[in-house]
Amino acid sequence: MATGLFSSSSTRKRNGSAADTPIEDQLHEIREDIAQLVALIADRGVAASREAKARSTRKQAESDLQDLLESGEELLSDLRSRYADTERQVRRAVREHPVATLGAAAAIGLIAAVLLRR
């Protein structure tokens, strides 16, 4: 078996003449070198595929995060709007019915006091 990719010494010429090894052995060594080359190319292809997949996954995660942030901002804006509407409704109810509001607050206070005594 060859020690390294294309580094077999038996397939090289010595002093301008062909090596003494039979052609079948030389072909076998060439096949081994080609197999090593194919394995090397396959490994590089797998590594490139993993890198491309990692880039794609990262892009998708960044896109999903951006969508999540936008949706969170919309939700927060909606909650602020609802809070402001509720606040306006409570103020209007207190202005229109001040006696009823005081009565309701007093009743709630009495119920809380009774429950806290026990």
N, C-alpha and C positions, 0 to 999 in steps of 0.2 A: 504494500500500500504506500502511496506517496506521502511524504512527510508534510507537505504543504501544497497549496494551490499552485499548480504549474511549476513545481520545484523538483520534480524527479530528475535525478542525475543520469538515469539509465537511458532516457530518451534524447539526451543531448549528444551532439557530435564531439568526438575526441580527436584532436589533431586533424580536423578536416575529414575524417572518415566516420561512417555510421557506427553506432554502438553495436556491440556483439549480441545484444538481446534479440530474440526472435520478434517478428512483427506482431504476433498474437499478444505478447507481453506488453509491447508498446501500445497496442490498441486498448488493452485492458487498463493501462495507466491513463490513457487519454480519456477513456470512459469514466474512470474515477475522478479525474480532474473536472470533466464536464458535470458529473453528478455533484461535486462540491460547489461548482459555480452555480448550478441550478438551485441548490440548497441555500446558498448565500443570497441569490436574487429573491428567492421565496421569503427568506427571513426579512430582507429589506422591505419587500412588499407588505408583509404582515405588519412591520413597524410603521410603515407609511399609512396603512389602513387604520391602525390604532390611533395614530395622531390625527387623522382626518375625522375619525369617529369622536375623539375627545374634543376637537374643535367644534364639531357639529353639536355635541351635547352641551358644551359651554355656551354656544350661541343660543340654543334653545332655552337653557336655564336663564340666561340674561334676558331674553325676550319674555319669558314667563314672569320673571321678577318685575320687569317693567310694567307688564299688564297688571300684576298684583298691586303694585304701587299706585297705578292710575285708578284701579277699582277702589282701593282704600281711600284715596283722595276724594273720589266721587261719593263714597259712603259717608265720609266725614262731613263733606259739604251738605249732604242730604240731612244728616243728623243735626247739624247746626241750624239749618233752615227749619226743621221740625221743632227744635227747642225754642227758637225765636217765635214761631207761630203759637206754641203752647203758652209761652210767657205772655204774649199779647192777649190771648184769650183769658188767662187768669187775671190780668190787670183790668180788662174790660168787665169781667164778672164782679170783681171787687168794687169797681166804680159804680156799676149798675145796681148792685145789691150789697151795700155795706153792712146792713144789720144782719142779713142772713150769713154773711161771711164771718162776722164777729161771733154769731151764735154757733156756727160750725166749728170755729177755732176753739171756743170755750168748751164745747162738747168733746172735742178731741182731747183737749187738755184734761178734763175731768176723767175721761176713760183712761188716759195714760197714768194719771195720779192714782186711780183705784188699782190699776194693774201693778204699779210699782210698789204699793204698800204691802202687797202680799208676798 
